[in-house]
Structure formats: structure tokens, C-alpha cells
Amino acid sequence: MKTKSEEVFESFLTLNNIPFQKIEEVKEKASYRPDYLLEFGDLRLVVEVKELAEDDNFGVVKDPLRPDIRSYSGTPGDHVRKRIRGSKKQIQYGANQGIPSILLIYNNIDPVFQRFGTEDFDFKTAMYGELTLLIDRNTRETSDFFQGRNNELQESKNTSFGAVGRLADRGGKQTVTLFENVYSKVKVPYELLPACFEVIRVEMSKEPLSFA
């Protein structure tokens, strides 16, 4: 039986006339395979689809007398970060064969708006680190904002990921948004992707931090 995320992704591919095949699962414990192989033109892509299903911090009723008032709390990037960690082996399967490999995350925690934990900010924070500002204790001058700690993508870490993306189904419209991994060892040829893929390219500054 297909998961909700698989149904949405296959619908997206079918509607956009993108040929695909489900990669056969192997039962051996040590075998990790991704979900899909896409082939169009001269391009091949491997895609692993992960689904957010539960979060105790989403839609919490704190006052039994006011069940209509709900709270939502979480750490920016936390859900995306965990899915990156949990899909390394599947992504390596394709990258080790020289095939650009993509992780897509579908938000089934927040099925209507699909924002809780999967906003653009969540992806950028999980991939490249928390937005950080340094303050000089003596002069009180501040640095420019930069991506700091808790970055899952680095020059020597998770280089198999070609991109990490959001799979969404809002109002019956399926979309895919890809966030580039600038450290990827097998690059996604974004110029060859069909227009149905929204792409967010990333520029990482290698200039030393300076105070304004």
C-alpha cells in the first residue's frame, strides 16, 4: 500500500509527464534503496521520499475550556534535519552510481497548510545552519548574519545529497521545491529539469566574517 507522500509524488510526476519507476525494495537488513528513479531525456534522478507524520507540539490544546485555541511550537529545521539523517543510506545508493540524488519531504503533520516544520526557513536552517549574529563584547559591533551551527550539509558531510526538497499538495495542486546542496559531489543539472520543479539555488560566502 502506498503512503500519502508516494501518492502525491506519483500524481505530480504523472501530471507533468515525467517517466518514473519504483525502485524494488530489498529485504536484506544491510540493503538501503531509495524510492524512485526518474528518467527523462538524457537525465536520470534518484528520489527518496520521506513523510512527516507526527509531532506532539503541533496543535496542542492547553486549556480544556478553549479547545479552539491551539499552540504550535518547534525548533526551526528540526524535522528536515532528522529526515536528512534518516535517509543517508538511500541517497548514497544513487550518488555512488553517479546519479544525482534528491530527498523530498512531505508534510502530513499539517495536511492543510503544510507549513509547520517545512517552510523555506526550515530547509535552509537544517541544511546550512542556524541564522547567527556575532557581537563584539568590547565594541558592541555586530557581524553580518550568517548560517551557523547545526548544519547537516558541509564540504565533508552529506555530499551525496544533490538537493533536499519539499513535496506539497495544497488545494489539490502538487508541487516540488528543491533546495540546492552546494557541497554535492553529484550535482543536479538544474538547467535540464522541467519547469514544474521549483529550484532555490544557494550561494555560500567564503569571505571571513567581519563586523559592520
C-alpha positions as CSV (number, residue, x, y, z in Angstrom):
1,M,0.0,0.0,0.0
2,K,1.3,3.4,-1.0
3,T,1.9,6.2,1.6
4,K,0.3,9.5,1.2
5,S,3.6,11.0,0.1
6,E,4.1,8.4,-2.5
7,E,0.6,9.0,-3.9
8,V,1.2,12.8,-4.1
9,F,4.6,12.4,-5.7
10,E,3.4,9.9,-8.3
11,S,0.5,12.2,-9.1
12,F,2.9,15.1,-9.6
13,L,5.1,13.0,-12.0
14,T,2.1,11.7,-13.9
15,L,0.5,15.1,-14.4
16,N,3.8,16.5,-15.6
17,N,4.6,13.6,-17.9
18,I,7.7,12.6,-16.2
19,P,8.6,8.9,-16.6
20,F,9.4,7.1,-13.4
21,Q,9.8,3.7,-11.9
22,K,9.6,2.5,-8.3
23,I,12.9,1.0,-7.2
24,E,12.4,-2.5,-6.0
25,E,12.8,-2.9,-2.2
26,V,15.3,-5.4,-0.9
27,K,14.5,-7.1,2.4
28,E,18.1,-7.7,3.5
29,K,18.9,-5.7,6.6
30,A,22.0,-4.1,5.2
31,S,20.4,-3.0,2.0
32,Y,19.1,0.5,1.6
33,R,17.4,1.7,-1.6
34,P,15.7,4.9,-2.4
35,D,12.1,5.1,-3.7
36,Y,12.2,6.3,-7.3
37,L,14.2,6.5,-10.4
38,L,13.2,9.3,-12.8
39,E,14.3,9.2,-16.4
40,F,13.6,12.0,-19.0
41,G,15.7,12.9,-21.9
42,D,19.3,12.2,-21.0
43,L,18.7,12.9,-17.3
44,R,18.4,10.3,-14.6
45,L,17.5,11.2,-11.0
46,V,17.1,9.1,-7.8
47,V,14.5,10.3,-5.3
48,E,13.8,9.3,-1.8
49,V,10.5,10.4,-0.3
50,K,10.1,10.9,3.4
51,E,6.9,11.8,5.2
52,L,6.3,13.9,8.4
53,A,3.5,12.1,10.3
54,E,3.6,13.0,13.9
55,D,4.6,15.9,16.2
56,D,3.3,16.3,19.8
57,N,3.9,20.0,19.6
58,F,1.5,20.6,16.7
59,G,-2.0,21.8,17.5
60,V,-1.8,21.4,21.3
61,V,-4.8,22.3,23.3
62,K,-3.5,23.7,26.6
63,D,-6.9,24.9,28.0
64,P,-9.6,22.2,28.0
65,L,-12.2,25.0,28.2
66,R,-10.9,26.5,25.0
67,P,-10.3,23.6,22.6
68,D,-10.5,26.1,19.7
69,I,-7.2,27.7,20.8
70,R,-4.2,25.6,19.9
71,S,-0.5,26.1,20.2
72,Y,2.3,25.3,17.8
73,S,5.9,25.1,18.8
74,G,9.1,23.6,17.4
75,T,12.8,24.1,16.6
76,P,13.4,25.6,13.2
77,G,14.8,23.0,10.8
78,D,14.4,20.1,13.2
79,H,12.1,17.9,11.1
80,V,14.1,18.5,7.9
81,R,17.4,17.8,9.9
82,K,16.0,14.4,11.1
83,R,14.9,13.3,7.7
84,I,18.3,14.1,6.2
85,R,20.0,12.0,8.9
86,G,17.5,9.2,8.3
87,S,17.9,9.0,4.5
88,K,21.7,9.0,4.1
89,K,22.0,5.3,3.1
90,Q,19.2,5.6,0.5
91,I,20.7,8.8,-1.0
92,Q,24.2,7.2,-1.1
93,Y,22.8,4.4,-3.2
94,G,22.2,6.6,-6.2
95,A,25.1,9.0,-5.7
96,N,27.5,6.1,-5.6
97,Q,26.4,5.2,-9.1
98,G,26.9,8.8,-10.3
99,I,23.2,9.6,-10.3
100,P,22.1,12.9,-8.8
101,S,20.0,12.0,-5.7
102,I,17.3,14.0,-4.1
103,L,15.5,13.8,-0.7
104,L,11.9,15.0,-0.8
105,I,9.9,15.7,2.4
106,Y,6.1,15.6,2.5
107,N,4.3,17.3,5.4
108,N,1.4,15.2,6.6
109,I,1.5,16.7,10.1
110,D,0.0,19.9,8.8
111,P,-2.1,18.5,5.9
112,V,-4.0,21.7,5.1
113,F,-1.3,24.4,5.1
114,Q,1.8,22.1,5.1
115,R,3.9,24.8,6.7
116,F,4.7,23.6,10.2
117,G,8.3,22.4,10.0
118,T,8.7,22.7,6.2
119,E,8.9,26.4,5.5
120,D,11.8,27.6,3.3
121,F,13.4,28.8,6.5
122,D,13.3,25.3,8.0
123,F,15.1,23.8,4.9
124,K,17.8,26.5,4.8
125,T,18.4,26.2,8.6
126,A,18.6,22.4,8.6
127,M,20.8,22.3,5.5
128,Y,23.2,25.2,6.2
129,G,22.8,26.1,9.8
130,E,21.1,28.4,12.2
131,L,20.9,32.1,11.3
132,T,23.6,33.7,13.6
133,L,24.8,37.1,14.5
134,L,28.1,37.7,16.4
135,I,28.5,40.7,18.8
136,D,31.9,42.1,19.8
137,R,31.9,42.2,23.6
138,N,34.2,45.2,23.7
139,T,32.9,47.4,20.9
140,R,29.3,46.0,20.7
141,E,29.7,45.9,16.9
142,T,27.9,43.2,15.1
143,S,28.8,40.9,12.3
144,D,26.6,40.2,9.3
145,F,24.1,37.4,9.7
146,F,25.5,34.0,8.6
147,Q,24.5,30.4,8.7
148,G,26.0,28.9,11.9
149,R,25.6,25.7,13.9
150,N,23.6,22.6,13.3
151,N,24.2,22.4,9.5
152,E,23.6,19.0,8.1
153,L,25.3,19.8,4.8
154,Q,29.0,20.6,4.8
155,E,32.0,20.2,2.5
156,S,32.8,16.9,4.2
157,K,29.4,15.8,5.3
158,N,26.3,14.5,3.4
159,T,27.8,15.3,0.0
160,S,25.7,12.5,-1.6
161,F,22.6,14.7,-1.4
162,G,22.2,16.6,-4.7
163,A,19.3,18.5,-3.2
164,V,16.7,18.4,-0.4
165,G,13.2,19.4,-1.3
166,R,9.6,20.0,-0.3
167,L,6.8,17.9,-1.8
168,A,3.5,19.6,-1.2
169,D,-0.2,19.2,-2.0
170,R,-2.0,22.4,-1.3
171,G,-5.5,22.8,-2.6
172,G,-5.2,19.8,-4.8
173,K,-2.1,21.1,-6.6
174,Q,1.1,19.1,-6.2
175,T,4.4,21.0,-6.2
176,V,8.1,20.2,-5.7
177,T,10.6,22.8,-4.5
178,L,14.3,21.8,-4.5
179,F,16.9,23.4,-2.3
180,E,20.4,23.1,-3.7
181,N,23.2,21.3,-1.9
182,V,26.2,23.4,-2.9
183,Y,28.5,20.7,-1.4
184,S,27.1,17.9,-3.5
185,K,29.6,15.5,-5.2
186,V,27.0,14.6,-7.9
187,K,25.3,17.8,-9.0
188,V,21.7,18.1,-10.1
189,P,21.7,19.6,-13.6
190,Y,19.0,22.2,-12.8
191,E,19.1,23.6,-16.2
192,L,17.7,20.3,-17.6
193,L,14.9,20.0,-15.1
194,P,11.3,20.5,-16.4
195,A,9.7,23.8,-15.4
196,C,7.4,22.0,-12.9
197,F,10.4,21.8,-10.5
198,E,10.8,25.0,-8.5
199,V,14.5,25.4,-7.7
200,I,16.1,27.5,-4.9
201,R,19.8,28.0,-5.6
202,V,22.2,28.7,-2.8
203,E,25.2,31.0,-2.6
204,M,27.6,30.3,0.3
205,S,30.1,33.1,1.0
206,K,33.6,32.1,1.8
207,E,34.7,35.5,2.9
208,P,35.8,35.8,6.5
209,L,33.3,37.3,9.0
210,S,33.6,41.0,9.6
211,F,32.0,43.4,11.9
212,A,29.9,46.3,10.5
